[in-house]
């Protein structure tokens, strides 16, 4: 092998390691303990939707959760192959987050140099928030991946415009909207970067950003550059918007039911956002400080990642002052861009990673390692439970274990509340199926009050008996599952159901679990 071939091989290997190391680190950290935390209520909704036949799933999206419908379809296809265990349901998110880390490093290399890309990707890998959403069967990891991918494709299209490059960018934007509609706020950040862009000076590659590792090309006319690329971007976004209109209209019509639990945004929510996204107050503070330092240091080159990190947040906050929309996890897709700015702060002068580590890169790696150490308690908490807030974790598995150990043929089960977001029935059904080895539920206590199932209603909730006393006739033992810790669980059941239970049954046994109480009721003689 000649000297030139060796040099090219070494350069190619260095370029590959920039994204491969963060990808593998995220896969390792994010994948560790994936099945330890039990599914929480949002993940139970994913399980309920994704395990329905496709026809029933499509009918569900016309009733509720249309915005998550594309994600549910992808999980449906995945579970057909991999099953519906906790690990299987979460594995696509683990893989998506690992790919997001690799692409973050790729984007960092193009914007700030190889060292910055590597450090940005590694910093992203060690955030507790990255593990949190890598281990959740919800679309946030996929949205994060597509947000970074769309931005990488934008940079490529602006560097060298072409029909196929703009088509790829448009496809990524469509995918982003299908994964998470509120993540389309990223397109506004792209607009700012495109309209404010100008050709790089001197030998740098023409376009919005220069590639610090591979300068080539020359700058053309600023006006022609801006007009041609702005037009290409506008057409790509218009095509993407047209394709997303049906989903946007359907989801907007479901907002009042889908998001009825959200409160209006407050100014304090902005201050709390970094800690919420990082799943650690101290790590969130470190990330913000490093990102601010990186933005100041990078100057104009910080425009694109800075806009991507800040503008979606500000737009959602402004909208949430009038319409309840503010949920921190909806904005996790902005975190990689904060890591890019932090990587620029840690890396020192832009340029390729040399054979021997520069002192500045070694210091950057030390900061990344220290950040990881600071986040270790929160990493452990992430793997303990996914409930939100953490103090409200519901032990569905423990409640199901109580029922599985004590059930008898002919037993019934009643849940309270039944129409809220606790999904007590889904959680018990999920875990009982695994404990009894009966996914069909034939040996489980009969859900005696159900008159119309979820699939029949095309909903996440069942229809219950209007006359509970009649539906309970002939039942001698009832497993009552109520939300929260209750010394008198019968008193916690409202309405006609509570009246029928109190009139016909007495409490034989009470077994509290975190966030839920299971009571065995027996009919009065």
C-alpha positions, 0 to 999 in steps of 0.5 A: 500500500502506497503512502497516499493510500495509507494517508487516505485510509487513515483519514477515512478511519478518522472521519468514521470514528468521529461518528462511530464512537458517539453512536456506539457510546449512546448504544451502550449507555442508552441500551443499558438497563432497557427493560428495568423500568416498567412501561409507564402510562404513555408507553402503555398507550403505545402498546395498546395502539400498536398491537391492534390490527392495522384496520383497528389502529387506523380507526383509532387515529380518527378518534384520538392520537392521530399525531402518533399514528405513523409512529404506532404503525411503525411499532406495529410492524416492529412488534410483529417481528420482535414481540411486545416485551419492554425491551422489544418495544423500546429497542427502536428508540435505543437505535434511533437515539444512537443514530442521532448521536452519530449524526450529531457528530457528523453535523458538528464535524461539518460546522466546527471540525472533527474534534467538536463533532466527536465531543458533541456526540459524546456529550449527547451520549452521556446525558441522562435525558438521552438515556431516558428517551432512548428507553421509552416506547414513544416517538421522541428518539425518532423525532430527534434522529430526524431533526438532526438528519434534516439539518445535515441534509439541509447543510448538504443541499445548501453546500451543493444544491441539486434536485435529489438533495432537496428531495432528501431534505423534504423527505426528512422534514416529512418524516419529522412531522410524521414522528412529532408534529411539534418538532416542525418548529425546527423548520423555522430555525432552518428558515432563519439560517437559510435567509441569513446565510451568505457564501463563505469567504476565501477558500471555504466551501460555498454555502451556509457553512464551511466544512473545516476539515475539507475546504474546497470550492470558491464563493460565488455571488452572494445574491445568486447564492441566496436566491438559488438556495432559498428557492430550493429550500422553499420548494422542499418545505412547500412539498413537505407541508402539502404532504403533512396537511391531512395529519395536521388537520386531523391532529388539530381537531383532536387537540382538546381531547388529546392535550386536555391534561396540559396547563398553560405555560409560565415563564418559570417553565423556560428556566426549568427546561434545561434540567427537564430535557437533560433529566438532571438540573446540574447536567442541564446547567452544564450544557447551557453554560457550555452551549453559551460559551460555544455560541460566543466562540463560534460567532456566525458559524453558531447561527444554524445550531443556535437557531435550531436549539432556541427557536423551536423552544421560543415558538412553542412557549409563545404558542403555549401561553395561549394554547396548552401545549408546553411539555418539556419532552416535546422539545427533546429534539433540540438537545443535539443542537445544544450539544453541538454548541457545547462541542464547539466550546470544548474542542478548541480551534476547528480542524481534524482530530490529529493522531495525538490528542491535543491538550484541548481535546483531552480537556474536552473529553475530561469535561464530557466524562465529568458531566457523565459522572454528575449525571449518574444519580439521574441515570439510575433514576431513569432506569428505576421508573419512567413515570412523570413526575418521578414521584408519581410512578405507578407500580402496574407490575406489582399490582398485577403480581398481587392479583396473579398470586391470589386470583380464583376462577370466577373473579372479577376486576374493577378499576377506578378511575377508568376514564383518565390517563392512568391506564390502570387496566392496560398496565394490569392486562400487560403484566398479567399476560406475562405472569400467567402466560395467557396473552388472550386473558382467558384465565384473568379476572373478568373485567366485568363492567366492560360493555364495549372494548377499546377496539370496538370503540376505536379508543384508548378507553373502554365503555363501562356498564351504565348499571354496575349493580346488574353487571356485578350480579353473580360475582362473589369476589372482585379485585378492585384497583384504584389509583394512589395509596388508599386505606379505604379503597372502596371510598375512592370509587366514585359514582354508581360503580362505587355505590354498587360496590359499597352496597354489595361487597366488603373489603377482605384484603388491601395491598398497596403498591407505589401509586396504586392500591389493590383490594380484594372485595368479597360479597356480603352474605 
